[in-house]
């Protein structure tokens, strides 16, 4: 279990408060600004392709926890 440090107002900090702007609001997904439509599920490390069709979000596993690019 991850505990987040508290700020001075006594509220727990969100991932965005901690400086990682590439995390989703719930802290479960990481995005990569240089690679559109690529996300990583934090708890497993698995990468997913993401696309929106007719307003519905679809994610498909890339079945890897390791991606390499320059």
Secondary structure, 3 states (H helix, E strand, C coil): CCCCCECCCCCECCCCCCCCCCECCCCCEEECCCCCCEEEECCCCCEEEEEEECCEEEEEECCCCCCCCC
